[in-house]
Amino acid sequence: IEIHNKHNTKLIYTYSKYNDNKPLLEHLKKLLIDNGIQLTPKPSEDVLEKLSKIQDNKYANAPFSGILDILTIQHLVCYL
C-alpha cells in the first residue's frame, strides 16, 4: 500500500476465488475496466515475440518458464 501512496497509483484488490462461481478472469477483467484500464487486444504474433524474448533471457527464464503455455491455455495472449 505504501508504494502505491508514494507513486500515487491505485491498488486494486482481487481474490483467488469468488463465491459466485464466475471465472477469476471475468472478475479481473471487470475490476480493470471499472478502474479505467482499457483492455486492448494485441496481435498474437506481437505477444509471442515479446514472450520469446523474455524466455530467451537467461536471467528471466526461470520465473517465466512455461508462461506461454499457461497464457495460451488461459486465452490471455491477446491482452498482454
N, CA, C and O atoms as CSV, one atom per row, in Angstrom:
chain,resi,resn,atom,element,x,y,z
A,1,ILE,N,N,0.838,-1.179,0.000
A,1,ILE,CA,C,0.000,0.000,0.000
A,1,ILE,C,C,0.886,1.247,0.000
A,1,ILE,O,O,0.578,2.246,-0.650
A,2,GLU,N,N,1.964,1.168,0.726
A,2,GLU,CA,C,2.872,2.303,0.840
A,2,GLU,C,C,3.428,2.735,-0.520
A,2,GLU,O,O,3.519,3.927,-0.816
A,3,ILE,N,N,3.794,1.754,-1.333
A,3,ILE,CA,C,4.372,2.091,-2.644
A,3,ILE,C,C,3.337,2.754,-3.552
A,3,ILE,O,O,3.686,3.612,-4.362
A,4,HIS,N,N,2.074,2.367,-3.424
A,4,HIS,CA,C,1.021,2.998,-4.222
A,4,HIS,C,C,0.812,4.442,-3.767
A,4,HIS,O,O,0.618,5.333,-4.594
A,5,ASN,N,N,0.852,4.667,-2.486
A,5,ASN,CA,C,0.733,6.029,-1.967
A,5,ASN,C,C,1.900,6.894,-2.434
A,5,ASN,O,O,1.718,8.053,-2.809
A,6,LYS,N,N,3.086,6.321,-2.407
A,6,LYS,CA,C,4.288,7.047,-2.811
A,6,LYS,C,C,4.222,7.469,-4.278
A,6,LYS,O,O,4.631,8.576,-4.627
A,7,HIS,N,N,3.709,6.588,-5.132
A,7,HIS,CA,C,3.693,6.852,-6.574
A,7,HIS,C,C,2.321,7.312,-7.077
A,7,HIS,O,O,2.103,7.454,-8.280
A,8,ASN,N,N,1.414,7.537,-6.143
A,8,ASN,CA,C,0.065,7.996,-6.489
A,8,ASN,C,C,-0.615,7.072,-7.501
A,8,ASN,O,O,-1.198,7.530,-8.484
A,9,THR,N,N,-0.531,5.767,-7.245
A,9,THR,CA,C,-1.194,4.768,-8.087
A,9,THR,C,C,-2.278,4.073,-7.282
A,9,THR,O,O,-2.257,4.080,-6.051
A,10,LYS,N,N,-3.209,3.481,-7.980
A,10,LYS,CA,C,-4.339,2.838,-7.317
A,10,LYS,C,C,-4.064,1.339,-7.138
A,10,LYS,O,O,-3.617,0.662,-8.063
A,11,LEU,N,N,-4.334,0.851,-5.959
A,11,LEU,CA,C,-4.217,-0.568,-5.657
A,11,LEU,C,C,-5.583,-1.201,-5.846
A,11,LEU,O,O,-6.566,-0.761,-5.249
A,12,ILE,N,N,-5.646,-2.226,-6.672
A,12,ILE,CA,C,-6.900,-2.936,-6.915
A,12,ILE,C,C,-6.808,-4.290,-6.224
A,12,ILE,O,O,-5.932,-5.100,-6.530
A,13,TYR,N,N,-7.708,-4.520,-5.303
A,13,TYR,CA,C,-7.716,-5.780,-4.560
A,13,TYR,C,C,-8.450,-6.855,-5.352
A,13,TYR,O,O,-9.525,-6.613,-5.900
A,14,THR,N,N,-7.864,-8.032,-5.404
A,14,THR,CA,C,-8.501,-9.176,-6.051
A,14,THR,C,C,-8.406,-10.372,-5.107
A,14,THR,O,O,-7.692,-10.345,-4.105
A,15,TYR,N,N,-9.130,-11.396,-5.451
A,15,TYR,CA,C,-9.135,-12.622,-4.650
A,15,TYR,C,C,-8.897,-13.814,-5.570
A,15,TYR,O,O,-9.165,-13.746,-6.770
A,16,SER,N,N,-8.403,-14.882,-5.013
A,16,SER,CA,C,-8.126,-16.071,-5.818
A,16,SER,C,C,-9.389,-16.851,-6.143
A,16,SER,O,O,-9.386,-17.686,-7.048
A,17,LYS,N,N,-10.465,-16.590,-5.419
A,17,LYS,CA,C,-11.728,-17.273,-5.662
A,17,LYS,C,C,-12.869,-16.382,-5.193
A,17,LYS,O,O,-12.773,-15.691,-4.179
A,18,TYR,N,N,-13.955,-16.421,-5.966
A,18,TYR,CA,C,-15.146,-15.656,-5.611
A,18,TYR,C,C,-16.299,-16.630,-5.377
A,18,TYR,O,O,-16.315,-17.721,-5.948
A,19,ASN,N,N,-17.254,-16.245,-4.547
A,19,ASN,CA,C,-18.356,-17.133,-4.179
A,19,ASN,C,C,-19.425,-17.292,-5.253
A,19,ASN,O,O,-20.300,-18.147,-5.116
A,20,ASP,N,N,-19.380,-16.501,-6.308
A,20,ASP,CA,C,-20.420,-16.574,-7.340
A,20,ASP,C,C,-20.105,-17.587,-8.441
A,20,ASP,O,O,-20.876,-17.726,-9.390
A,21,ASN,N,N,-18.985,-18.290,-8.325
A,21,ASN,CA,C,-18.570,-19.319,-9.278
A,21,ASN,C,C,-18.250,-18.786,-10.670
A,21,ASN,O,O,-18.089,-19.571,-11.605
A,22,LYS,N,N,-18.156,-17.465,-10.826
A,22,LYS,CA,C,-17.712,-16.915,-12.108
A,22,LYS,C,C,-16.201,-17.106,-12.203
A,22,LYS,O,O,-15.510,-17.137,-11.185
A,23,PRO,N,N,-15.696,-17.234,-13.417
A,23,PRO,CA,C,-14.241,-17.400,-13.579
A,23,PRO,C,C,-13.467,-16.200,-13.033
A,23,PRO,O,O,-13.926,-15.061,-13.115
A,24,LEU,N,N,-12.309,-16.471,-12.487
A,24,LEU,CA,C,-11.455,-15.437,-11.924
A,24,LEU,C,C,-11.137,-14.361,-12.957
A,24,LEU,O,O,-11.131,-13.172,-12.639
A,25,LEU,N,N,-10.874,-14.775,-14.186
A,25,LEU,CA,C,-10.525,-13.809,-15.223
A,25,LEU,C,C,-11.675,-12.863,-15.544
A,25,LEU,O,O,-11.453,-11.711,-15.915
A,26,GLU,N,N,-12.888,-13.345,-15.402
A,26,GLU,CA,C,-14.057,-12.489,-15.613
A,26,GLU,C,C,-14.097,-11.382,-14.552
A,26,GLU,O,O,-14.380,-10.223,-14.857
A,27,HIS,N,N,-13.814,-11.756,-13.322
A,27,HIS,CA,C,-13.763,-10.768,-12.242
A,27,HIS,C,C,-12.625,-9.773,-12.465
A,27,HIS,O,O,-12.803,-8.567,-12.299
A,28,LEU,N,N,-11.468,-10.285,-12.839
A,28,LEU,CA,C,-10.308,-9.426,-13.061
A,28,LEU,C,C,-10.584,-8.432,-14.188
A,28,LEU,O,O,-10.280,-7.245,-14.065
A,29,LYS,N,N,-11.150,-8.911,-15.266
A,29,LYS,CA,C,-11.473,-8.041,-16.402
A,29,LYS,C,C,-12.427,-6.919,-15.959
A,29,LYS,O,O,-12.219,-5.755,-16.300
A,30,LYS,N,N,-13.460,-7.270,-15.208
A,30,LYS,CA,C,-14.423,-6.272,-14.737
A,30,LYS,C,C,-13.752,-5.255,-13.818
A,30,LYS,O,O,-13.989,-4.053,-13.944
A,31,LEU,N,N,-12.916,-5.732,-12.894
A,31,LEU,CA,C,-12.214,-4.826,-11.989
A,31,LEU,C,C,-11.329,-3.852,-12.758
A,31,LEU,O,O,-11.310,-2.657,-12.461
A,32,LEU,N,N,-10.609,-4.354,-13.732
A,32,LEU,CA,C,-9.721,-3.490,-14.504
A,32,LEU,C,C,-10.515,-2.442,-15.281
A,32,LEU,O,O,-10.175,-1.259,-15.265
A,33,ILE,N,N,-11.567,-2.880,-15.955
A,33,ILE,CA,C,-12.400,-1.952,-16.734
A,33,ILE,C,C,-13.059,-0.931,-15.812
A,33,ILE,O,O,-13.077,0.261,-16.119
A,34,ASP,N,N,-13.598,-1.392,-14.685
A,34,ASP,CA,C,-14.243,-0.486,-13.726
A,34,ASP,C,C,-13.276,0.555,-13.164
A,34,ASP,O,O,-13.694,1.619,-12.708
A,35,ASN,N,N,-11.987,0.240,-13.202
A,35,ASN,CA,C,-10.969,1.160,-12.685
A,35,ASN,C,C,-10.236,1.912,-13.790
A,35,ASN,O,O,-9.148,2.446,-13.578
A,36,GLY,N,N,-10.849,1.943,-14.972
A,36,GLY,CA,C,-10.322,2.766,-16.054
A,36,GLY,C,C,-9.211,2.161,-16.892
A,36,GLY,O,O,-8.582,2.864,-17.682
A,37,ILE,N,N,-8.961,0.884,-16.735
A,37,ILE,CA,C,-7.937,0.225,-17.545
A,37,ILE,C,C,-8.580,-0.240,-18.843
A,37,ILE,O,O,-9.569,-0.973,-18.833
A,38,GLN,N,N,-8.007,0.193,-19.955
A,38,GLN,CA,C,-8.542,-0.188,-21.256
A,38,GLN,C,C,-7.823,-1.449,-21.723
A,38,GLN,O,O,-6.603,-1.454,-21.888
A,39,LEU,N,N,-8.582,-2.507,-21.931
A,39,LEU,CA,C,-8.021,-3.767,-22.413
A,39,LEU,C,C,-8.071,-3.762,-23.932
A,39,LEU,O,O,-9.144,-3.838,-24.529
A,40,THR,N,N,-6.913,-3.673,-24.542
A,40,THR,CA,C,-6.824,-3.620,-25.994
A,40,THR,C,C,-6.158,-4.897,-26.485
A,40,THR,O,O,-4.988,-5.140,-26.191
A,41,PRO,N,N,-6.895,-5.710,-27.228
A,41,PRO,CA,C,-6.280,-6.941,-27.750
A,41,PRO,C,C,-5.057,-6.636,-28.607
A,41,PRO,O,O,-5.060,-5.695,-29.401
A,42,LYS,N,N,-4.036,-7.427,-28.441
A,42,LYS,CA,C,-2.805,-7.305,-29.214
A,42,LYS,C,C,-2.718,-8.474,-30.186
A,42,LYS,O,O,-3.224,-9.558,-29.896
A,43,PRO,N,N,-2.086,-8.268,-31.331
A,43,PRO,CA,C,-1.890,-9.385,-32.253
A,43,PRO,C,C,-1.066,-10.492,-31.583
A,43,PRO,O,O,-0.069,-10.213,-30.917
A,44,SER,N,N,-1.481,-11.715,-31.760
A,44,SER,CA,C,-0.796,-12.852,-31.128
A,44,SER,C,C,0.690,-12.882,-31.470
A,44,SER,O,O,1.516,-13.248,-30.635
A,45,GLU,N,N,1.027,-12.498,-32.693
A,45,GLU,CA,C,2.434,-12.528,-33.123
A,45,GLU,C,C,3.284,-11.588,-32.270
A,45,GLU,O,O,4.408,-11.932,-31.904
A,46,ASP,N,N,2.755,-10.402,-31.949
A,46,ASP,CA,C,3.494,-9.449,-31.123
A,46,ASP,C,C,3.717,-9.996,-29.717
A,46,ASP,O,O,4.798,-9.850,-29.145
A,47,VAL,N,N,2.693,-10.621,-29.175
A,47,VAL,CA,C,2.793,-11.184,-27.823
A,47,VAL,C,C,3.770,-12.345,-27.806
A,47,VAL,O,O,4.600,-12.440,-26.902
A,48,LEU,N,N,3.687,-13.224,-28.784
A,48,LEU,CA,C,4.598,-14.367,-28.847
A,48,LEU,C,C,6.044,-13.906,-28.982
A,48,LEU,O,O,6.942,-14.488,-28.375
A,49,GLU,N,N,6.270,-12.866,-29.772
A,49,GLU,CA,C,7.628,-12.336,-29.940
A,49,GLU,C,C,8.158,-11.781,-28.616
A,49,GLU,O,O,9.305,-12.033,-28.246
A,50,LYS,N,N,7.322,-11.030,-27.910
A,50,LYS,CA,C,7.734,-10.459,-26.628
A,50,LYS,C,C,8.024,-11.554,-25.605
A,50,LYS,O,O,9.016,-11.485,-24.880
A,51,LEU,N,N,7.161,-12.556,-25.549
A,51,LEU,CA,C,7.369,-13.654,-24.601
A,51,LEU,C,C,8.614,-14.466,-24.938
A,51,LEU,O,O,9.324,-14.918,-24.040
A,52,SER,N,N,8.879,-14.652,-26.221
A,52,SER,CA,C,10.066,-15.424,-26.595
A,52,SER,C,C,11.327,-14.674,-26.198
A,52,SER,O,O,12.320,-15.300,-25.828
A,53,LYS,N,N,11.312,-13.351,-26.266
A,53,LYS,CA,C,12.472,-12.565,-25.825
A,53,LYS,C,C,12.674,-12.714,-24.323
A,53,LYS,O,O,13.807,-12.807,-23.849
A,54,ILE,N,N,11.584,-12.736,-23.583
A,54,ILE,CA,C,11.674,-12.918,-22.134
A,54,ILE,C,C,12.229,-14.306,-21.824
A,54,ILE,O,O,13.106,-14.455,-20.974
A,55,GLN,N,N,11.710,-15.323,-22.520
A,55,GLN,CA,C,12.139,-16.692,-22.239
A,55,GLN,C,C,13.565,-16.946,-22.701
A,55,GLN,O,O,14.231,-17.833,-22.167
A,56,ASP,N,N,14.054,-16.185,-23.689
A,56,ASP,CA,C,15.428,-16.351,-24.164
A,56,ASP,C,C,16.443,-15.711,-23.220
A,56,ASP,O,O,17.628,-16.041,-23.263
A,57,ASN,N,N,15.986,-14.809,-22.381
A,57,ASN,CA,C,16.864,-14.130,-21.444
A,57,ASN,C,C,17.165,-15.084,-20.282
A,57,ASN,O,O,16.258,-15.496,-19.560
A,58,LYS,N,N,18.437,-15.430,-20.111
A,58,LYS,CA,C,18.785,-16.426,-19.088
A,58,LYS,C,C,18.431,-15.963,-17.677
A,58,LYS,O,O,18.222,-16.792,-16.791
A,59,TYR,N,N,18.360,-14.648,-17.457
A,59,TYR,CA,C,18.026,-14.150,-16.131
A,59,TYR,C,C,16.523,-14.173,-15.879
A,59,TYR,O,O,16.087,-14.250,-14.730
A,60,ALA,N,N,15.744,-14.108,-16.927
A,60,ALA,CA,C,14.290,-14.102,-16.772
A,60,ALA,C,C,13.687,-15.470,-17.039
A,60,ALA,O,O,12.499,-15.676,-16.792
A,61,ASN,N,N,14.463,-16.387,-17.526
A,61,ASN,CA,C,13.941,-17.682,-17.965
A,61,ASN,C,C,13.265,-18.459,-16.847
A,61,ASN,O,O,12.167,-18.982,-17.039
A,62,ALA,N,N,13.891,-18.543,-15.694
A,62,ALA,CA,C,13.331,-19.350,-14.616
A,62,ALA,C,C,11.957,-18.869,-14.154
A,62,ALA,O,O,11.037,-19.682,-14.068
A,63,PRO,N,N,11.782,-17.592,-13.855
A,63,PRO,CA,C,10.465,-17.150,-13.382
A,63,PRO,C,C,9.365,-17.279,-14.437
A,63,PRO,O,O,8.197,-17.459,-14.092
A,64,PHE,N,N,9.728,-17.187,-15.719
A,64,PHE,CA,C,8.715,-17.205,-16.767
A,64,PHE,C,C,8.657,-18.530,-17.505
A,64,PHE,O,O,8.009,-18.632,-18.547
A,65,SER,N,N,9.317,-19.529,-16.984
A,65,SER,CA,C,9.318,-20.831,-17.629
A,65,SER,C,C,7.900,-21.365,-17.776
A,65,SER,O,O,7.174,-21.493,-16.790
A,66,GLY,N,N,7.512,-21.673,-18.996
A,66,GLY,CA,C,6.194,-22.233,-19.253
A,66,GLY,C,C,5.072,-21.229,-19.304
A,66,GLY,O,O,3.911,-21.615,-19.441
A,67,ILE,N,N,5.383,-19.940,-19.196
A,67,ILE,CA,C,4.308,-18.936,-19.156
A,67,ILE,C,C,3.525,-18.897,-20.461
A,67,ILE,O,O,2.319,-18.648,-20.453
A,68,LEU,N,N,4.194,-19.140,-21.576
A,68,LEU,CA,C,3.490,-19.104,-22.860
A,68,LEU,C,C,2.398,-20.149,-22.907
A,68,LEU,O,O,1.291,-19.871,-23.368
A,69,ASP,N,N,2.695,-21.351,-22.434
A,69,ASP,CA,C,1.685,-22.411,-22.401
A,69,ASP,C,C,0.515,-22.016,-21.510
A,69,ASP,O,O,-0.643,-22.212,-21.879
A,70,ILE,N,N,0.805,-21.470,-20.363
A,70,ILE,CA,C,-0.249,-21.072,-19.425
A,70,ILE,C,C,-1.119,-19.983,-20.030
A,70,ILE,O,O,-2.346,-20.059,-19.975
A,71,LEU,N,N,-0.482,-18.966,-20.608
A,71,LEU,CA,C,-1.242,-17.860,-21.173
A,71,LEU,C,C,-2.076,-18.299,-22.364
A,71,LEU,O,O,-3.203,-17.835,-22.543
A,72,THR,N,N,-1.535,-19.179,-23.167
A,72,THR,CA,C,-2.286,-19.672,-24.321
A,72,THR,C,C,-3.500,-20.445,-23.854
A,72,THR,O,O,-4.594,-20.273,-24.393
A,73,ILE,N,N,-3.321,-21.286,-22.866
A,73,ILE,CA,C,-4.429,-22.058,-22.317
A,73,ILE,C,C,-5.479,-21.137,-21.719
A,73,ILE,O,O,-6.675,-21.379,-21.884
A,74,GLN,N,N,-5.060,-20.097,-21.036
A,74,GLN,CA,C,-5.979,-19.173,-20.382
A,74,GLN,C,C,-6.560,-18.136,-21.346
A,74,GLN,O,O,-7.394,-17.323,-20.950
A,75,HIS,N,N,-6.128,-18.161,-22.597
A,75,HIS,CA,C,-6.617,-17.210,-23.617
A,75,HIS,C,C,-6.311,-15.775,-23.253
A,75,HIS,O,O,-7.099,-14.875,-23.545
A,76,LEU,N,N,-5.174,-15.553,-22.617
A,76,LEU,CA,C,-4.790,-14.207,-22.237
A,76,LEU,C,C,-3.821,-13.589,-23.237
A,76,LEU,O,O,-3.530,-12.396,-23.160
A,77,VAL,N,N,-3.332,-14.371,-24.151
A,77,VAL,CA,C,-2.296,-13.907,-25.050
A,77,VAL,C,C,-2.667,-12.599,-25.727
A,77,VAL,O,O,-1.799,-11.750,-25.930
A,78,CYS,N,N,-3.917,-12.415,-26.077
A,78,CYS,CA,C,-4.303,-11.224,-26.823
A,78,CYS,C,C,-4.354,-9.969,-25.958
A,78,CYS,O,O,-4.556,-8.883,-26.501
A,79,TYR,N,N,-4.183,-10.061,-24.652
A,79,TYR,CA,C,-4.282,-8.881,-23.800
A,79,TYR,C,C,-2.957,-8.408,-23.206
A,79,TYR,O,O,-2.944,-7.416,-22.477
A,80,LEU,N,N,-1.854,-9.078,-23.489
A,80,LEU,CA,C,-0.584,-8.657,-22.908
A,80,LEU,C,C,-0.051,-7.411,-23.564
A,80,LEU,O,O,1.015,-6.924,-23.190
